[in-house]
Amino acid sequence: MTVLVTGGLGYLGSRLLNELPDHPAFAGEEIRILDNLRQPRYHTLWNLPVYSEYSFVEGDIRDEEVVAAAMEDVDTVFHLAAITNAPETFDIPEKTWDVNYGGALTVFEAARDAGVKEFVNAVTCSVYGTTEEEIREDFNCDPESPYAEAKLEAEQEMFDRHNGEMGLTGLRLGTVYGWSTGMRFDTVVDKFAYLAATGQPLTVYEGAEQQQRPYLHVGDATRSMLFAATELGDGEAYNVVGQNEELQTVVDAIERHFPETEIGYTEAEQLNQLSYIVSDEKIRSEGFQTIYTIDQGVEELADKFRALL
């Protein structure tokens, strides 16, 4: 049979592509990648494990014919394709809706029609919005960006259409960080590591040092996907969090591993400044545990940038 990873050349997908062949449930299966190369990460196709069979489909998840063809003989879908830079989506709300909502449902319906057994949908903890209380999955969501709005609506529509014939899991992931072949540098830990490695000062918004967020290492994110595909599938949402930490924790880790870094402060604000803490008790009660810390993630990034240091 075949595993399909939409958005497989992206930040999460590129890590998942390398981990799938080593998982007992997917050893020997073809791994099919569907990506439209909106971000031209061709290098993600290099150096994949040679003991697994890969195939690549260049196409858009909004194209029903392409998606239907990519779904042939597929038994497990990891749906990761999306426009993911939340601040960017304020400038392209219509396109964001088309991709993150319309495209997601196109993939979901094609999977049901093709008789797929398990469907894992990567969502985001930013569907919750700003709050001072610890958030569980039944919290009344209040997304604050077009990105989060579209991801939430797609997730809820999938749950509404779920009839139990296909396993379905929605993973609400914390703010992802850490090294992957298809790196992104628009999330705070990765961006700060890049700035520090290249000798640029870090910009911290005054008063934001105590701002709390759920952080999640990319390795734990992909581990949760593999766990969901093999252990969950009950048509429910699960928060996935490594640590709920203040921004200062990230700054402290950067200073430890990039000791020459200059810290700058500004009163300016940006669009995606949310503060919230998230409970992952539900998925932990099912047997999933995260294993990475922010400090380990920053140390890993410092090692990747070692030639500059």
C-alpha positions in Angstrom: 0.0 0.0 0.0 0.9 3.7 -0.1 1.3 6.6 2.4 0.4 10.0 1.0 2.0 13.1 2.5 0.5 16.4 1.3 2.9 19.3 1.6 5.6 16.7 1.9 8.4 19.1 1.0 7.6 21.5 3.8 8.9 22.0 7.3 6.9 19.1 8.9 6.6 17.0 5.8 10.4 16.8 5.1 11.0 15.5 8.6 8.2 13.0 8.3 9.4 11.7 4.9 12.6 10.6 6.6 11.0 9.0 9.6 8.2 7.0 7.9 10.5 4.2 6.6 11.8 3.4 10.1 8.3 3.1 11.6 7.2 -0.6 11.8 3.7 0.3 10.6 5.0 1.9 7.4 8.1 -0.1 6.6 7.9 -1.3 3.0 5.1 1.0 1.9 5.5 3.4 -0.9 5.7 7.0 0.3 4.0 9.4 -2.1 4.6 13.1 -1.8 2.1 15.8 -3.1 3.4 19.3 -3.1 2.9 22.3 -5.4 6.4 23.8 -4.8 5.0 27.1 -3.6 8.2 27.1 -1.5 10.7 25.6 -3.9 12.3 23.1 -1.5 13.6 20.7 -4.2 16.4 19.7 -1.8 13.9 17.9 0.4 13.9 15.2 -2.3 17.6 14.6 -1.8 19.1 11.9 0.4 15.8 10.2 1.3 16.3 6.7 2.7 17.1 4.4 -0.2 15.5 1.4 1.6 12.0 2.9 0.9 10.2 3.7 -2.3 9.3 7.3 -2.9 7.3 9.0 -5.6 6.6 12.7 -6.2 3.5 14.4 -7.5 3.8 18.1 -8.3 0.3 19.5 -7.9 -2.1 21.6 -5.9 -4.5 20.3 -3.2 -7.2 22.5 -4.7 -7.0 20.5 -8.0 -9.5 17.7 -7.6 -8.2 15.6 -10.5 -4.6 15.8 -9.2 -5.6 14.9 -5.7 -7.8 12.0 -6.8 -4.9 10.6 -8.9 -2.5 10.9 -6.0 -4.9 9.0 -3.7 -4.7 5.8 -5.8 -3.9 2.8 -3.6 -3.3 5.0 -0.5 -4.1 3.6 2.9 -2.8 6.5 5.1 -2.9 10.2 4.5 -0.9 12.8 6.4 -2.4 16.1 5.4 0.2 18.9 6.0 -0.2 21.1 2.9 -1.2 24.6 3.9 -0.3 28.3 3.8 1.3 28.4 7.3 2.8 31.8 7.8 0.1 33.4 9.9 1.1 37.1 9.5 1.3 36.6 5.7 -2.3 35.4 5.6 -3.6 38.8 6.6 -2.5 40.0 3.2 -4.0 37.0 1.3 -7.1 35.9 3.2 -9.0 34.6 0.1 -6.1 32.4 -1.0 -5.6 31.2 2.5 -9.2 30.2 2.7 -9.0 28.4 -0.7 -6.0 26.4 0.4 -6.4 25.8 4.1 -10.1 25.2 4.0 -11.1 24.3 0.4 -8.0 22.4 -0.4 -8.0 20.5 2.9 -11.6 19.3 2.3 -10.7 18.3 -1.3 -8.0 16.0 0.2 -10.4 14.7 2.8 -13.2 13.9 0.4 -10.8 12.2 -2.1 -9.4 10.1 0.8 -12.9 8.9 1.8 -13.8 8.2 -1.8 -10.5 6.2 -2.3 -11.2 4.0 0.8 -8.2 5.4 2.8 -8.0 3.8 6.3 -6.4 6.6 8.3 -6.4 10.4 7.8 -4.2 12.6 10.0 -4.8 16.3 9.8 -2.2 18.8 11.0 -3.9 21.7 12.6 -2.6 24.4 15.0 -3.0 25.5 18.6 -3.5 29.1 17.3 -7.1 28.2 16.6 -7.7 29.0 20.3 -6.8 32.7 20.3 -5.6 34.7 23.3 -6.6 33.5 26.8 -5.2 33.4 30.3 -6.6 30.0 31.2 -5.1 26.6 30.3 -6.8 25.4 27.1 -8.2 21.9 26.5 -9.7 20.6 23.3 -13.2 21.6 24.2 -12.3 25.3 24.6 -14.4 27.8 22.7 -12.0 28.7 19.9 -11.4 32.3 18.8 -8.8 32.3 16.0 -7.1 35.6 15.4 -5.7 35.1 11.9 -7.0 34.0 8.5 -4.6 31.1 8.8 -6.1 29.8 12.1 -9.7 30.6 11.0 -9.4 28.4 7.9 -7.6 25.6 9.7 -10.2 25.5 12.4 -13.2 25.5 9.9 -11.6 22.7 7.8 -11.0 20.6 11.0 -14.5 21.1 12.2 -16.0 20.3 8.8 -14.0 17.1 8.6 -15.3 16.1 12.1 -18.8 16.9 11.0 -18.4 14.6 7.9 -16.7 11.9 9.8 -18.8 8.7 9.7 -16.3 6.3 11.3 -15.4 4.4 8.1 -12.1 6.2 7.9 -9.9 6.9 10.9 -9.6 10.7 11.4 -7.4 12.6 13.9 -6.9 16.4 14.2 -3.6 17.3 15.8 -3.5 20.9 17.1 0.2 21.5 17.2 2.1 24.0 19.3 4.5 26.6 17.8 6.9 24.3 16.0 10.7 24.7 16.1 13.8 22.7 15.5 15.8 21.4 12.6 14.3 19.9 9.5 15.4 19.5 5.9 12.6 21.9 4.8 13.4 24.6 7.3 11.3 27.6 7.9 12.5 30.7 9.8 9.2 32.5 10.4 8.6 30.9 13.8 10.3 32.5 16.9 12.8 29.9 18.0 14.1 29.2 14.5 14.2 32.9 13.5 16.0 33.9 16.7 18.6 31.1 16.1 19.2 32.3 12.5 19.6 35.9 13.6 22.0 35.0 16.3 24.0 32.8 14.0 24.4 35.5 11.5 25.4 38.1 14.1 22.2 40.1 14.0 20.5 41.4 17.2 17.3 39.8 18.4 14.3 42.0 18.5 12.1 41.4 21.6 8.8 43.4 22.0 8.8 45.2 25.4 6.5 43.4 27.8 6.5 40.2 25.7 9.1 38.4 27.7 6.4 36.9 29.9 4.2 36.1 26.9 3.4 32.4 27.1 3.0 29.9 24.2 2.9 26.2 23.6 6.2 25.1 21.9 6.7 21.8 20.0 9.8 20.4 18.5 9.4 19.3 14.9 10.6 15.8 15.8 7.8 15.5 18.4 5.3 16.9 15.9 6.1 14.1 13.4 6.2 11.6 16.2 2.6 12.6 17.1 1.5 12.1 13.5 2.9 8.6 13.4 1.2 7.9 16.8 -2.1 9.3 15.6 -2.0 7.2 12.4 -1.5 4.0 14.4 -3.1 4.6 17.8 -5.9 7.2 17.4 -8.3 7.9 14.5 -11.4 8.4 16.6 -12.5 11.6 14.9 -11.3 13.9 17.6 -8.9 16.8 18.1 -5.7 16.4 20.2 -3.4 19.1 21.5 0.3 18.4 21.0 2.7 20.5 23.2 6.2 20.0 24.3 6.5 23.0 26.7 4.3 25.9 27.6 6.9 28.6 28.1 7.5 32.3 28.3 9.3 34.0 25.4 12.1 34.7 27.9 12.8 30.9 28.0 13.6 31.0 24.3 15.8 34.1 24.7 17.7 32.4 27.5 18.3 29.3 25.4 19.6 31.5 22.5 22.0 33.3 24.8 23.3 30.0 26.1 24.1 28.5 22.7 24.8 31.8 20.9 26.7 33.7 23.7 27.6 36.7 21.5 24.0 37.6 20.7 22.8 41.1 21.3 19.2 41.5 22.6 17.3 44.6 21.4 13.9 45.8 22.6 11.1 47.7 20.7 7.6 48.9 21.5 6.3 47.9 18.0 3.8 45.1 17.7 3.2 42.5 15.1 0.0 40.7 14.0 0.7 37.3 15.4 1.4 38.1 19.0 -0.7 35.7 21.0 -0.3 34.5 24.6 -1.8 31.3 25.8 -1.1 28.0 27.4 -2.3 24.6 26.2 -3.0 21.3 27.9 -1.9 18.1 26.1 -3.2 15.8 28.8 -5.6 14.2 26.4 -3.0 12.8 24.0 -0.7 11.9 26.9 -3.5 9.9 28.5 -3.5 7.9 25.2 0.2 7.1 25.7 2.0 9.8 23.7 4.9 11.7 25.3 7.0 14.5 23.9 10.8 14.1 24.3 12.5 17.3 23.1 13.1 20.6 25.0 13.5 24.1 23.7 17.1 24.1 24.9 17.8 20.9 22.9 16.2 22.4 19.9 18.3 25.6 20.1 21.5 23.5 20.7 20.6 21.5 17.6 20.2 24.6 15.5 23.5 26.1 16.9 25.2 22.9 15.7 23.8 23.3 12.2 25.0 26.9 12.1 28.4 26.0 13.6 30.5 27.2 10.7 29.2 30.7 11.3 30.0 30.5 15.0 
